[in-house]
Each structure stands twice: as structure tokens, then as C-alpha cells.
């Protein structure tokens, strides 16, 4: 039978498996003789290159030098230090071993390593062709290879190598930002430069009006929302109309551009009120936030789109967010999708995102789409047929390895990559190349032209100036050599990288099944994968099917079962990472769950320097699920783990004052009154709300409550996460937050106290939402508050931790110097020194009248300012953090001072508190940590 003809999978022939064995050094250095031979040959080639370069030149190292004591001592020192380093490096993480199941890292290709070593000795700098005539060609070849792999047309696409995916992501945002504001700057230049007068007849097409208008007659909003290709066509159109070169056009328009003028002056000149933003999944890599910060866009303006249960971008919420930006005329620079997340191997629904862009463009909102395919880019090789004829397999061979194709969903998303504007791809990840080796590809190389910052240094010559096409200047030619060798030897098609990754896919799905079935029926624990099982069967039916058809079966037996192969193709992670977590049967305490996961992580990770790798039978790592990041994905995971929080009534301590928030809306700041002793309430939150009936809000704001705060208690029992973020049974409303029926109290509800009235409020902003910090053994050096408010009204709320602590809310006399309106509306953490002295419970109020505080302001600048307390709204500890029936304990009274030269006292015995909950849930292999709500 021709096993390769079975639908849903391919069979890896023995000869192909043998080929894979020749591509790696091997987990036990199996190919050491071959590697050593080729490495020595490469070194000898380099030696000959040096000796044959002007062979008549005199020797530099003479025999007299060799016989000197300093020469011998230096060589001896080098040899000794090298041996020391070799010994030290034995403590490294064994990424090359199949026993390593932690970070998404693995063995690197032997051809790539050899090429890197070979080129490294030539030390070429790919900044300019004259400094690297050979390796620059390699880099250009790599760019062409990668563009073809993702489906870009050879012309006009381009790509180039960078140090890693982080730089590629920042470069993509940089290009998208400059592109976004180009038409507006160009229109300004045409209006004011006589040499560009002829371009005043230049027309642009407006999709939302389905007609062309003159560039200079379009509104600012219209110019900010031209489609990408229309913007790319503009420079050449204007240059031709004005009969000037592209270089002259750049010189004439430079001072009118966003990147030339700077954001403040540009926004002021064009009367732009709203800050531009980018949108990406909440699981997006940290480099995207770095990019927004580096480019002056602000980390706040990287809008995080929640994830669905499969850890993919929730496109319904994406659509709502984009509609909101359109309605408020907030420019959207780019939507960033992840083509295989680092944590869960998820691939965002690119086909839906592209359809949403097309719809939004017709409505007058345009933006680029960037795909972060740092991890997933090379899986596109599985879409390209092999140029070699297929080989049939012998399924009885002990080396028989099935090749598992991409799921239908993942295949559709990767096939759509050719439509995005920029793609990040990392050869040093799924390309099995050594670090550093990232890359970025452009659908149209003209996008990269908007980054052009030409060097005026006179030694930059040559046809290709790679130092001008990205962030980096100098970069190693050896990296490009290693990548191009891998491409040439392996091949970017189904018979090359596609073959290797297909075998990896098969192994990944087997491991997914193994985690799922690991616990036996009589075991006290169970294991679940973070990627949910398909809903076509019950959980137990899935377990039975895996045990009957997959677990314990040979590769040949699985391959013969067409149904099982199709089952494997469609379940599990989108690509390679089968994350899992575990719990005890019947355990509903997330705190206990997290502690068990951390114990397992500690036993199977290289988190300590003194733990040798050879003592770990398997190596794993962990990552964190957080509420604001994971959304529905996290809630469903916790349900499957059986640790969903109990629904309770929640209290919100308000400032008691309605403040004008603009647009004729009045809002009130509120502080969530958490409890340490109740896992369902172990949270800190700072929010803004508004009353659905404004007259009731004004009435409550006008009442004087004495020393008691106005407290709102939710009428219905709910988890705090669903209450604030609207993900529970109540309809989710991303634009206006959740609508909450509340009772209004003068002071904290309790006993027989009845509400003043019942009303309905709406959560309009959740500025801070987090679980109490992990318990600390030492008293912190500073006390933390969260400053939050409106343009001319500021409040501070204490950020509690899981130890002897307190809750406090206060109003400031004025907005402190250096705190901008943007920072205050966004909210910012402040801190000031903490002093200690012996005390008896309870904790004392630490706030005086004035305090010098530290905070991180705009553009990441650390600042110091002075806060002045106008009104202490609420202070409490007691039952919030302690059972008052217990005897009073000795401890330390906490106070704050301007003087930072103080000693930090040691906290009292916190044994009772060490049993409190941990703030995340860790997923193993990547393990997972879950917060309590």
C-alpha cells in the first residue's frame, strides 16, 4: 500500500529520515567526526586565504616573538581561560537534547553552524557592500528566499537580516508610522514649496467616497487613511509631475514629515487631537510595546485585543475597537497579528483580520497589517511542493517517522501571509540557525523607503547599503552566511524545512496526547493541555480515543490509521508547543494549584545555577496567564481546571465626587476594596464609572457622608474579573464597559446597614486590575500608590500586597508638577520611601500632608514630584488583611519619609500569610499560572 496517499498526512520515507540525521550534530554529538572534518577544512581554507593574500609580505609573528616569555605566557593564559570557560559552559541549557521541552529552542543545523564559523573568521560587516561584498550578497539572497516562502512576489518585495525578531517588529512599526503620516506631510510640502507647485493637481483615491480628489484638497483625516498602495505611489507621482528626482523630492519634503518635525510639532501644526495607536493581541511579544515606546507613540497606545478560548485574537472585539477608533477619528497605524505565539503556539485568524481591514478601508479607516511570524514564518515551507520527486516509505523501518501536515485552519492563515504588508521571520527560531539571525520582509520594498536615513559618511559606498534599510548599522556577515547555507542545503519547501517541521508537528501532537492521557483513572491528579480539545467529543471520549488509537502505538500503526492521522492534524496546538497544566481532583483552590505547579517547575527547570543539567530527566519552563491578557482564554482554562472563583458581592469605594470627563459626561473614580482572606477578593483595581441615571449621580455626589466614603456594592454575585471587564453572563460591552446594579452605602456595608438607594452604574475604564503581589520575606523599601484621575483632579490608591498591609484612597490638592494629562488619565504608579518602627497591630496610616514621590513619566523618563494630600477618603486594614479574632502580634509600624537614607526593618513572622494565593497560574512545558478570578 502507498501510505503517502492517505488523506491528511504524509509519510516520511526512511531515506528522508536519514537525510534529517545528516543535518544536525545530534543530541549526543553523533556527527562529531563529520563536523570536525568540515570545520577544520573551513579553518584551513581561511588560513590559506590569509597566506595567499600578498604572499610576499613579511611575516608578522616572528620566531623571536614566539620564543619570548610574554608570547608564551599570553598563549598559556588564553589556553587556561578557554578551558575554564569550557567548564563553565557545561552549565548551559541543553537545547540540543530532545529532553529539553522548555523554551522554544532546539538544536541548530550543522550546515548553518559550519557556515557561520567559516564566515565568522572573515569578520565581514554587512553595513555596506564595500565592507562585505560576499556576505552582503548572501543577505540579499536570504531576503529573496524568505519573501518567496511567505508568498510575496519577487518584485517588488524585499527582505533583510536583523539581529532578531524584536528589531524586526520595531522596524515594522517604524515603517508603518512614517507611512501613516506621509500623505499629510507631503500635502503640506506641496502647499508651501514652489518647486512642488505642479503637484497640486495630484489626485488620490478615497475608498470611503469611491472617488478621486486632489491631494491638497483632502481633509487631514482622509490623508491619514489612504490605503497603503496609494501612499506608496505618491512619491513617484509627485516627482514626475514636478520633473524632479526622488532624491530631490525627499530633500524638499523632509522638514514637513512626521519623522523630521517630531510628533509634538507635527500634531500641533496639523491640529491633530488624538494620538495614533497600534492594535495587537494581548499575547503579543514585548518588542511591540518597546517599539511603541521607542517611537514615541507611548506604550498605552498599543491597544491589546483580548484572546478567545484558543488563545487567538478575538476578531469580534478587534472590529469593535476599530469601529470605535473610526467614530472618534483616532488614527490606527497598524494591526499586528501573531503567526505562532511564543507561549501557546497559537496563530491569529489572519484571514478574518484581512477581511476586517478591507471593510474598514471602505468605511474610511486604513492601516497596515504586520505579521509577527518570528516563530511561525518557516512553517510556510510546508505549503510549497518539493522540487524532488516523492519517495515512498517503508513503514516497517525502525526509523519510520510520519509527517503531519498543518491543520486546515493554520494552513489557511499562513497562505494569507502574502497579503500583509510586513512579516517578521526569525531564522534563529524555526529556521534552526544560530543566533543572531532574525529577518523582516516587505510586501513592497517601497515601504522600506520611508525609513531611509542615509549616512553621509564617505566610506559608505557600493551598490547595496544594508545599513540604510533598517535600524542596525554594523551587523555580522556570518549570520547571513549561516542562514543562506541552511536554505541552500535544506530547502524552503515540503521536502526540506517542510519535512523537518512536519515531523516536529507529529511529535508535538503525540506529546499533546501524552499530556492529556498522562493521569490514570485511579490517579489523584489530572493534566489538561492549555489548547482545548475540539468540542466534537466529550473530554472522556477524547481520552478513550487517544488511548485506543495513539498512546502506546508505534509510528507505523498510527500512520496506517487514516482517521487517527486526521485526528492528530486537527487537534492540539496550531504549530509546535503543547503547553499543559495540572490539578488535584476535587481541588478548587487556585492557590494550592499554583504552588503544586511551581514545585514541579522547580524540580524540572534550570532555574538555579547549582542544578546540573544532567540531573534533570526532562527540562521544562513556565509562563503566566494574566486577566488583562488572556480574557476568555483564561476563564475557560480555569473552568477546565475546576478553580473558577466563587461569585460574591464586591464593594467599590468611590471618591464621592462626579468630575467632568469631557463630551458632557461626568464620571467618578472608584477603588476596589479587596480582602486577603478571601481568594475571590484578592485583587487591586482602580476604575472610573458613570451613573446610568446622571441625576442620581449628581445627587449622591452632593451628599456629605461625614468621615465615611460613598461605597457601591454590586447587587448580584459575580467574580471581580467579570464584574469589571464584562466577560460574565452580562453582555460584554467593549465600548462602554459593564452595566452593574449597585447599592449605595455611607461607609462599608455590613451588619444591618441598608443601602441609601439602588441604582445602576457603568464601568467606563479599568486603569489597573491585578492580583495582590506574591508574599515577600522582607519589608519593601518603598510604599506604592496608584495615581489616577482626570485632567484637573488626581487621586491616589494604595497598591496592597499579600502581607500585613492596608487599603487607602486619598484626593490630592492639585495635579502634581510633571504629571501630564495623558499620564494621569492613563494612571501611573508612584512610590516613596518607607520607614519602620516597632508597633502593635493595626497598621498606622502612612500618609502625611506632603510627600516627594517617584514615578515613570512619558517616554519612560523617571521623575520626582511632590504630592499634597487634600482629603483622606478611606483607610482600612483590620479584617481586610487579618482575622481579628487572633491575638495581637508584634511587628513594625510603617511610616513614610522624604529621607531615603533609612534602614529597612525586617517583617514579623509571616508564616500564616505564606499560605496565601499566588497571582498567576504557571503552564508547564510551558506550564501555566492562573490568577484567582
Helices and strands as residue ranges (DSSP letters): G 3-5, E 9-12, H 14-21, H 32-52, H 63-67, H 69-89, H 110-120, G 129-131, H 133-150, E 158-162, H 165-192, G 194-201, E 203-206, E 211-214, G 215-217, H 220-223, H 228-242, H 246-253, G 254-256, H 258-261, H 263-269, E 277-281, H 286-294, G 299-301, E 302-305, H 315-327, E 332-338, H 350-363, E 368-373, G 377-383, E 401-404, H 408-415, G 416-419, E 422-426, E 438-442, H 446-449, G 466-468, H 477-490, H 497-517, E 525-529, H 539-549, H 555-560, H 562-570, E 580-584, H 590-603, G 613-615, E 622-625, H 627-630, H 632-641, E 651-654, E 659-660, E 666-672, G 679-681, E 683-691, H 694-702, E 710-714, H 720-725, E 739-746, E 757-771, E 782-790, E 793-798, E 807-812, H 821-826, E 828-840, E 850-856, G 858-860, E 862-876, G 878-880, E 890-896, G 911-915, E 921-924, E 927-929
